[in-house]
Amino acid sequence: MSPRWMNPNCSRPAAGRRVATIGLLALQGAFDAHGRALRAIGAETVEVRLPDTLNGVDGLVIPGGESTTLLLLLKEYGFDRAIRDFVDSGRPVLATCMGVILLARSVTGPEQESLGLLNVGVARNAYGRQVESFESEGLVDGRPFPMVFIRAPRITEVGDDVEVIGSCNDEPVMVRQGNILGATFHPELSGDCRVHEMLVTMAAADKGTM
Ligand code: GLN
């Protein structure tokens, strides 16, 4: 599916608008499409392959991919600690699909270690084998949003400190907890930039450039 970046929900950056620099965790997975979405709305992007690179970014995307593989890579490169520190610094994180699995408090299907930074429980690959990937229309902030699910997890528990900001078929699919946004779908593939706008707005506000 080719993103439709002419979507009216993608605002072009105003001339002279100072925007944020967003890091794309680029160890594995679908970081490239996030980069295109972010650049389409005027953000700068940096591929993050080593923890030190996080020092120079105002926000971070943890993309979709394969969480078991990524977990091993995160530990090998010291990202488990670095991502914790990044979240503690108050800078915003957008986690999609695998990213939600990595940040969740608990993971089932099968059970797996996770960073426990987002107070949700998730079940991996929970939409069943025969329907591993599908498109649907859900709601983000009460407005229709095109959603692409690729071997997506289901959010099975939502902690008190977590706000559900996106749903599909009456199930939670996007949450916010402080500076963390988590979506089980792939906003980078639908051509609708509003989720990326949220991240950039949070990053720029944090940086004091809005
Ligand atoms: N199924 C993957 C996992 O469990 C996540 C899929 C995705 O990120 N698109 O790790």
Residues whose N, C-alpha, C, O or C-beta is under 5 A from the ligand:
A	BS01	LIG	G64 G65 E66 S67 T68 T96 C97 M98 R124 N125 I150 R151
